[in-house]
Amino acid sequence: METIKLKKLIDRMTVAEKVGQLVQLTPDFFAQGGEITGPMQQWQMSEEQLGTIGSVLGTHTAEQVYTIQTSYLEKSRLKIPLIFMADVIHGYETIFPIPLALASSFDAQLVEEVAKASAKEAAEAGIHVTFSPMADHVKDPRWGRVLESNGEDPTLSAVLTAAYVRGYQGTASLAENKQRIAACVKHFVGYGAAEGGRDYHTVDLSDLELYQNYLPAFQAAIEAGAELVMTSFNTIHGVPATANQPLLQDVLREKLGFDGLIISDWAAVAELMAHRVAADRTEAAKKAFTAGVEMDMMSDCYLNALEQIIDADPAMNEQLNKAVFHVLHLKNKLGLFEDPYRGLTPENLAPRLLKETRLLSREAAKKTTVLLKNQALLPLQKKQKVALIGPKADSKDLLGAWSWIGKQEEAVSLAKGLSQKEIDLTILPYPDGKVLTAAYIEEACRLAEQSEVVLLALGKPVRKRGKRQV
């Protein structure tokens, strides 16, 4: 669709329809069967409002996307298609090494290939946008989201962040290449600087730190063409990023030259109340929107307050139209106005997992192995007496925290993999209940003394992310 037609479409929209385009909800809201229950009831949301929503996050299958899009378009007055977004962090259903591991390869081409393969699989499941790459600069390994990062070197992170964007989006038109998806770089900015590594904790950055270490990866993503930027939860210079007008306008828009869509993190607009910078949802909506946040992810602040805010201040209509244009422009870039299903048909909704994608995952795993020092220990020799000890010895919990679509039961445990090798392997599974006991430690020490090589399979159990997929 030509730009002039997009602008004419905006002219036909009511304020309520424009506001709806700036709201993103989970699939739960679209599975009510016409009955106002669950989240719709909690948000005091009407069927009319649901018919104006712009985006959905966290769908699992192509069938789910096709069903929601079909039902939505049947009810939508202007037939503006939904855009579907999800977390494709280190693979969709085929799982790759976590981003921190991929960074240890120092291989931008590998990262690009991983992102390309992930995009193809996600696109075939109906996903249009991924909340990746994460460009946060991280120095504290205690922070729970280190695994999503490229580590603590800003130069390496910038190179790899750009590689992710190229891999997801490609170089051709997204409308023409339906095996690629749009990239949303996150979290802007400073999220990785939480004190003590405690998520959501205080962040205090000097301008030197901000420009020298925290912004380069975002700049690289923007220069590579990232279509979206997600705001972070934390404060910058004492103001939450989601309400920080100088940060979003002066830094992101002007200095970094970003002209795409700015989206909040999960309920970050509503969390302005928790930050004590907004007294209620109306004030939270006004502060976030004025700052430049154009899509409100999973809060009802824009949905139930922004129309009234704009009615009270008609001068804000210009900003509203600009935000809606960014949403529609992204949908147009993806070719959704011509094909709302982006290649999906009722006949091709089944998952199509490719052998070559799994082989690429295996190759990536090889390239991301970190060997500190090999003192004539590897490779293991035939008939060598080997002890496999630890919580991950016989576990399939190996996919990483963002493998929310991946099937853990299809993973190959270390015990199974090593049992196929010509070594004298003894496995000491972790105790029932996963509680480390003195007896287990004693047995582990005894086994270690009797073995030539000890493999300690260490790691924490994955805490599966639920609906909060950002």
C-alpha positions as CSV (number, residue, x, y, z in Angstrom):
1,M,0.0,0.0,0.0
2,E,1.3,3.4,-0.9
3,T,2.1,5.9,1.9
4,I,-0.6,8.3,0.7
5,K,-3.2,5.4,1.1
6,L,-1.9,4.7,4.6
7,K,-2.5,8.4,5.5
8,K,-6.0,8.3,3.9
9,L,-6.7,5.2,6.0
10,I,-5.7,7.1,9.1
11,D,-8.1,9.9,8.2
12,R,-11.0,7.4,8.1
13,M,-10.2,6.1,11.6
14,T,-11.9,7.3,14.8
15,V,-9.8,8.2,17.8
16,A,-10.9,5.0,19.4
17,E,-9.7,3.0,16.4
18,K,-6.4,4.8,16.4
19,V,-5.8,4.2,20.1
20,G,-6.6,0.5,19.6
21,Q,-3.8,0.2,17.0
22,L,-1.4,1.2,19.8
23,V,-2.4,-1.7,22.1
24,Q,-0.9,-5.1,22.2
25,L,-2.6,-8.1,23.9
26,T,-2.0,-11.8,24.4
27,P,-4.1,-14.4,22.5
28,D,-6.2,-15.0,25.7
29,F,-8.2,-11.9,24.8
30,F,-9.2,-13.3,21.4
31,A,-10.4,-16.7,22.7
32,Q,-13.5,-15.7,24.5
33,G,-16.1,-17.0,22.0
34,G,-18.0,-13.8,22.3
35,E,-18.4,-14.0,26.1
36,I,-16.9,-11.2,28.1
37,T,-14.9,-13.1,30.6
38,G,-11.3,-13.5,31.9
39,P,-8.9,-10.7,30.9
40,M,-11.5,-8.8,29.0
41,Q,-13.7,-8.6,32.0
42,Q,-10.8,-7.6,34.3
43,W,-9.9,-4.8,31.9
44,Q,-13.6,-3.7,31.4
45,M,-13.0,-4.3,27.8
46,S,-15.8,-4.3,25.2
47,E,-16.1,-6.4,22.0
48,E,-15.9,-3.1,20.1
49,Q,-12.6,-2.3,21.7
50,L,-11.3,-5.7,20.9
51,G,-12.1,-5.1,17.2
52,T,-9.7,-2.1,17.2
53,I,-6.6,-3.8,18.7
54,G,-3.4,-3.5,16.7
55,S,-1.2,-6.4,17.8
56,V,-1.0,-9.8,19.5
57,L,2.0,-11.2,21.3
58,G,2.8,-14.8,22.3
59,T,1.0,-17.0,19.8
60,H,2.3,-20.6,19.6
61,T,1.1,-22.0,16.3
62,A,0.2,-21.0,12.7
63,E,-3.3,-22.4,13.3
64,Q,-3.7,-20.0,16.3
65,V,-2.5,-17.1,14.2
66,Y,-4.8,-18.0,11.3
67,T,-7.8,-18.4,13.5
68,I,-7.3,-15.1,15.4
69,Q,-6.6,-13.1,12.3
70,T,-9.7,-14.5,10.5
71,S,-12.0,-13.9,13.4
72,Y,-10.6,-10.4,13.9
73,L,-10.9,-9.3,10.3
74,E,-14.5,-10.5,10.2
75,K,-15.4,-8.0,13.0
76,S,-13.0,-5.1,12.1
77,R,-14.7,-2.1,10.5
78,L,-11.7,-1.1,8.5
79,K,-10.1,-4.6,8.1
80,I,-6.7,-3.5,9.4
81,P,-4.9,-6.8,10.0
82,L,-3.3,-7.7,13.3
83,I,0.5,-7.9,13.6
84,F,1.8,-10.9,15.6
85,M,4.9,-10.7,17.7
86,A,6.7,-13.2,19.9
87,D,10.0,-13.9,21.6
88,V,12.3,-15.7,19.2
89,I,15.4,-15.4,21.3
90,H,17.6,-18.4,20.4
91,G,15.3,-20.3,18.1
92,Y,11.6,-20.9,17.8
93,E,10.8,-24.6,18.1
94,T,14.3,-25.7,17.0
95,I,16.5,-24.4,19.8
96,F,19.9,-22.9,19.4
97,P,22.5,-22.1,22.0
98,I,21.6,-19.1,24.2
99,P,22.7,-15.7,22.9
100,L,25.5,-15.5,25.6
101,A,26.8,-18.8,24.2
102,L,26.6,-17.6,20.6
103,A,28.6,-14.5,21.6
104,S,31.4,-16.8,22.8
105,S,31.8,-17.9,19.2
106,F,32.9,-14.4,18.2
107,D,31.3,-15.4,14.9
108,A,28.9,-12.8,13.4
109,Q,28.2,-15.0,10.4
110,L,27.1,-17.8,12.6
111,V,24.8,-15.5,14.6
112,E,23.3,-14.2,11.3
113,E,22.6,-17.7,10.1
114,V,21.0,-18.7,13.4
115,A,18.7,-15.6,13.3
116,K,17.9,-16.4,9.6
117,A,16.9,-20.0,10.4
118,S,14.9,-18.9,13.5
119,A,13.1,-16.3,11.5
120,K,12.1,-18.8,8.9
121,E,10.6,-21.2,11.4
122,A,8.9,-18.4,13.3
123,A,7.4,-16.9,10.1
124,E,6.0,-20.3,9.2
125,A,4.2,-20.3,12.6
126,G,2.7,-16.9,11.7
127,I,5.1,-14.7,13.7
128,H,5.8,-11.3,12.1
129,V,8.1,-9.7,14.7
130,T,10.6,-11.0,17.2
131,F,11.5,-9.3,20.5
132,S,15.1,-9.7,19.7
133,P,18.0,-9.0,19.7
134,M,18.7,-7.9,23.3
135,A,21.3,-5.3,23.1
136,D,21.7,-4.7,26.9
137,H,25.2,-4.1,28.1
138,V,25.8,-6.5,31.0
139,K,28.6,-6.6,33.5
140,D,27.0,-8.4,36.5
141,P,26.6,-12.1,36.0
142,R,24.1,-12.2,38.9
143,W,21.5,-10.6,36.6
144,G,19.0,-13.2,35.5
145,R,18.9,-12.1,31.9
146,V,22.6,-12.2,31.2
147,L,21.8,-15.4,29.2
148,E,20.1,-13.2,26.5
149,S,22.9,-10.8,26.2
150,N,26.1,-10.6,24.1
151,G,28.2,-10.2,27.2
152,E,30.2,-7.3,28.5
153,D,32.1,-6.1,25.5
154,P,30.3,-3.2,23.8
155,T,32.2,-3.6,20.5
156,L,31.4,-7.4,20.2
157,S,27.8,-6.8,21.2
158,A,27.4,-4.1,18.5
159,V,28.7,-6.4,15.8
160,L,26.5,-9.3,16.9
161,T,23.4,-7.2,17.5
162,A,23.6,-6.0,13.9
163,A,24.1,-9.6,12.7
164,Y,20.9,-10.7,14.5
165,V,19.0,-7.9,12.8
166,R,20.4,-8.8,9.3
167,G,19.5,-12.5,10.0
168,Y,16.0,-11.8,11.1
169,Q,15.1,-9.2,8.5
170,G,17.3,-10.0,5.5
171,T,18.0,-7.3,2.9
172,A,15.0,-7.8,0.6
173,S,11.5,-6.4,1.2
174,L,9.8,-8.1,4.1
175,A,6.6,-8.0,2.1
176,E,8.3,-10.1,-0.6
177,N,10.4,-12.3,1.6
178,K,7.9,-14.0,3.9
179,Q,10.5,-16.2,5.5
180,R,12.0,-13.2,7.3
181,I,10.5,-11.3,10.2
182,A,11.0,-7.8,11.7
183,A,13.4,-7.3,14.6
184,C,12.7,-5.4,17.8
185,V,15.9,-4.4,19.6
186,K,15.6,-4.2,23.4
187,H,15.7,-2.9,26.1
188,F,16.3,0.8,25.6
189,V,18.3,1.4,27.7
190,G,20.4,0.5,30.8
191,Y,18.4,-2.5,31.9
192,G,21.5,-4.6,32.4
193,A,22.9,-2.1,34.9
194,A,20.5,-3.0,37.7
195,E,22.4,-2.8,41.0
196,G,23.4,-6.0,42.5
197,G,22.2,-7.9,39.5
198,R,18.7,-7.7,40.9
199,D,16.1,-7.4,38.2
200,Y,14.1,-4.1,38.2
201,H,16.6,-2.6,40.8
202,T,18.0,0.9,40.7
203,V,20.0,2.0,37.7
204,D,22.3,5.0,37.9
205,L,24.3,5.7,34.8
206,S,26.6,8.6,33.9
207,D,26.5,10.0,30.4
208,L,30.0,8.6,29.8
209,E,28.8,5.0,30.6
210,L,25.6,5.5,28.6
211,Y,27.3,6.6,25.4
212,Q,30.4,4.6,25.6
213,N,29.0,1.2,26.7
214,Y,25.2,1.1,26.6
215,L,24.2,2.8,23.3
216,P,26.7,1.3,20.7
217,A,24.8,-2.0,20.3
218,F,21.5,-0.1,19.8
219,Q,23.1,2.2,17.3
220,A,24.4,-0.9,15.4
221,A,20.9,-2.4,15.4
222,I,19.3,0.8,14.1
223,E,21.9,1.2,11.4
224,A,21.2,-2.5,10.4
225,G,17.6,-1.5,10.0
226,A,15.8,-2.8,13.1
227,E,12.1,-2.0,12.7
228,L,11.2,-1.6,16.4
229,V,12.8,-0.6,19.7
230,M,11.5,-1.7,23.1
231,T,11.8,0.5,26.1
232,S,13.3,-0.8,29.3
233,F,11.8,-1.0,32.8
234,N,14.5,0.9,34.6
235,T,15.1,4.6,35.2
236,I,17.7,6.7,33.4
237,H,18.8,9.9,35.1
238,G,16.0,9.3,37.6
239,V,13.1,8.9,35.1
240,P,11.7,5.5,33.9
241,A,12.7,4.9,30.3
242,T,9.0,4.4,29.4
243,A,8.3,8.0,30.4
244,N,11.6,9.5,29.6
245,Q,11.1,12.0,26.8
246,P,14.7,13.2,26.5
247,L,15.8,9.6,26.2
248,L,13.3,8.6,23.6
249,Q,13.2,11.8,21.6
250,D,16.6,13.4,21.9
251,V,18.7,10.3,22.1
252,L,16.8,7.5,20.3
253,R,15.0,9.6,17.6
254,E,17.5,12.4,17.1
255,K,21.0,11.2,17.9
256,L,20.5,7.5,16.9
257,G,18.2,8.4,14.0
258,F,15.6,5.8,14.8
259,D,12.3,6.3,12.8
260,G,10.5,3.1,13.5
261,L,8.0,1.9,16.1
262,I,8.7,2.3,19.8
263,I,7.0,-0.3,22.0
264,S,6.9,-0.7,25.8
265,D,7.9,-3.8,27.6
266,W,5.3,-5.9,29.3
267,A,3.0,-3.6,31.3
268,A,5.8,-1.1,31.6
269,V,3.3,1.8,31.1
270,A,1.2,0.7,34.0
271,E,4.4,0.2,36.0
272,L,5.0,3.9,36.0
273,M,2.6,3.9,38.9
274,A,4.9,1.5,40.8
275,H,7.8,3.9,39.9
276,R,5.7,6.6,41.7
277,V,5.9,8.9,38.7
278,A,2.2,8.4,37.8
279,A,-0.7,8.6,40.2
280,D,-3.1,6.4,38.1
281,R,-3.4,4.8,34.7
282,T,-4.5,8.0,33.0
283,E,-1.3,9.8,34.1
284,A,0.8,6.8,33.2
285,A,-0.7,6.8,29.7
286,K,-0.2,10.5,29.2
287,K,3.4,10.4,30.4
288,A,4.4,7.3,28.3
289,F,2.6,8.6,25.2
290,T,4.1,12.1,25.5
291,A,7.5,10.6,25.9
292,G,7.1,8.7,22.7
293,V,6.0,5.2,23.5
294,E,3.7,4.2,20.6
295,M,2.6,0.7,21.5
296,D,1.4,-0.2,25.0
297,M,2.2,-3.9,25.6
298,M,-0.2,-5.7,27.9
299,S,-1.6,-2.8,30.0
300,D,-5.0,-1.1,29.7
301,C,-3.6,2.4,30.1
302,Y,-3.8,3.5,26.5
303,L,-6.9,1.4,25.8
304,N,-9.0,3.0,28.6
305,A,-7.4,6.4,29.0
306,L,-5.7,7.7,25.9
307,E,-8.8,8.7,24.0
308,Q,-10.0,10.9,26.9
309,I,-6.5,12.4,27.2
310,I,-6.5,13.4,23.5
311,D,-10.1,14.6,23.6
312,A,-9.0,17.0,26.4
313,D,-5.9,18.1,24.4
314,P,-6.7,18.0,20.7
315,A,-3.1,19.2,19.9
316,M,-2.0,15.6,20.7
317,N,-3.9,14.4,17.6
318,E,-0.8,15.0,15.5
319,Q,1.3,12.8,17.7
320,L,-1.4,10.2,17.7
321,N,-1.5,10.1,13.9
322,K,2.2,9.8,13.8
323,A,2.2,6.8,16.2
324,V,-0.6,5.1,14.3
325,F,1.3,5.7,11.0
326,H,4.3,3.9,12.5
327,V,2.1,0.9,13.4
328,L,0.5,0.8,10.0
329,H,3.7,1.4,8.1
330,L,5.2,-1.6,9.8
331,K,2.2,-3.7,8.8
332,N,2.6,-2.4,5.3
333,K,6.3,-3.3,5.2
334,L,5.4,-6.8,6.1
335,G,2.8,-6.9,3.3
336,L,-0.1,-7.5,5.7
337,F,-2.6,-5.3,3.9
338,E,-2.2,-7.4,0.7
339,D,-1.9,-10.7,2.6
340,P,-3.0,-10.6,6.3
341,Y,-1.9,-14.2,6.7
342,R,1.6,-13.6,5.2
343,G,1.5,-16.8,3.3
344,L,-0.4,-19.0,5.7
345,T,-3.3,-21.0,4.2
346,P,-5.6,-23.5,5.8
347,E,-3.5,-26.2,4.1
348,N,-0.1,-25.3,5.4
349,L,-0.6,-24.6,9.1
350,A,1.2,-27.7,10.4
351,P,4.8,-27.1,11.8
352,R,7.5,-27.7,9.2
353,L,10.7,-28.4,11.1
354,L,13.7,-28.8,8.8
355,K,16.6,-31.2,9.3
356,E,19.1,-28.6,8.2
357,T,17.9,-26.2,11.0
358,R,18.6,-28.9,13.6
359,L,22.0,-29.5,12.0
360,L,22.8,-25.8,12.2
361,S,21.9,-25.9,15.9
362,R,24.4,-28.7,16.3
363,E,27.1,-26.8,14.4
364,A,26.4,-23.7,16.5
365,A,26.7,-25.8,19.7
366,K,30.2,-26.9,18.5
367,K,31.3,-23.4,17.8
368,T,30.1,-22.0,21.1
369,T,31.9,-24.5,23.3
370,V,34.4,-22.7,25.5
371,L,37.5,-24.7,26.4
372,L,39.7,-22.8,29.0
373,K,42.7,-25.1,28.7
374,N,43.2,-28.6,27.3
375,Q,45.9,-30.4,29.2
376,A,45.9,-33.6,27.1
377,L,42.5,-34.3,28.4
378,L,40.4,-34.1,25.2
379,P,39.3,-35.9,23.1
380,L,38.2,-38.7,25.4
381,Q,39.9,-42.0,24.6
382,K,38.2,-45.3,23.9
383,K,37.6,-47.4,27.1
384,Q,38.6,-44.5,29.3
385,K,36.9,-44.6,32.7
386,V,34.6,-41.6,32.8
387,A,32.3,-40.4,35.6
388,L,29.3,-38.2,34.7
389,I,28.1,-36.4,37.8
390,G,25.8,-33.5,38.6
391,P,22.2,-32.1,38.2
392,K,22.5,-32.1,34.4
393,A,24.0,-35.5,34.1
394,D,20.8,-37.3,33.0
395,S,18.5,-34.3,32.5
396,K,16.8,-33.1,29.3
397,D,16.5,-29.6,30.9
398,L,19.1,-28.3,28.5
399,L,17.3,-25.9,26.1
400,G,17.7,-22.6,28.0
401,A,15.2,-20.2,29.6
402,W,13.8,-18.8,26.3
403,S,12.9,-22.2,24.7
404,W,9.2,-21.6,25.4
405,I,8.2,-23.4,22.1
406,G,11.0,-26.0,22.1
407,K,10.1,-29.5,23.3
408,Q,12.2,-30.5,26.3
409,E,11.3,-34.1,25.8
410,E,13.1,-34.1,22.5
411,A,16.4,-33.0,23.9
412,V,19.2,-35.5,24.2
413,S,20.7,-35.8,27.7
414,L,24.4,-35.9,28.3
415,A,24.0,-39.4,29.7
416,K,22.3,-40.7,26.5
417,G,24.7,-38.9,24.2
418,L,27.8,-40.2,26.0
419,S,26.5,-43.7,26.4
420,Q,26.8,-44.0,22.6
421,K,30.5,-43.4,22.8
422,E,33.1,-46.1,23.3
423,I,34.0,-45.1,26.8
424,D,33.6,-46.8,30.2
425,L,30.9,-44.4,31.5
426,T,29.4,-44.4,35.0
427,I,26.5,-42.0,35.6
428,L,25.5,-40.6,39.0
429,P,22.0,-39.2,38.5
430,Y,20.9,-36.4,40.8
431,P,18.8,-37.4,43.8
432,D,15.1,-37.6,43.6
433,G,13.5,-34.2,44.3
434,K,16.7,-32.5,43.0
435,V,17.9,-31.8,46.5
436,L,21.7,-32.1,47.0
437,T,22.4,-34.4,50.0
438,A,25.6,-35.4,51.9
439,A,25.2,-38.9,50.7
440,Y,25.2,-37.8,47.1
441,I,28.4,-35.7,47.6
442,E,30.1,-38.7,49.3
443,E,29.1,-41.0,46.5
444,A,30.3,-38.4,43.9
445,C,33.7,-38.1,45.6
446,R,34.1,-41.9,45.7
447,L,33.2,-42.2,42.0
448,A,35.5,-39.4,41.1
449,E,38.5,-41.1,42.8
450,Q,37.8,-44.3,40.8
451,S,37.6,-42.6,37.5
452,E,40.2,-41.2,35.0
453,V,38.0,-38.3,33.9
454,V,35.2,-36.6,35.8
455,L,32.5,-34.7,33.8
456,L,30.6,-32.3,36.1
457,A,27.3,-31.5,34.5
458,L,26.3,-28.3,36.3
459,G,23.5,-25.9,35.9
460,K,20.3,-24.5,37.4
461,P,16.9,-25.8,36.3
462,V,15.2,-23.6,33.8
463,R,12.4,-21.4,35.1
464,K,10.0,-21.6,32.2
465,R,8.6,-18.1,31.3
466,G,4.8,-18.1,31.1
467,K,2.7,-15.5,29.4
468,R,5.4,-12.8,30.1
469,Q,7.3,-13.5,26.9
470,V,9.5,-10.4,26.7
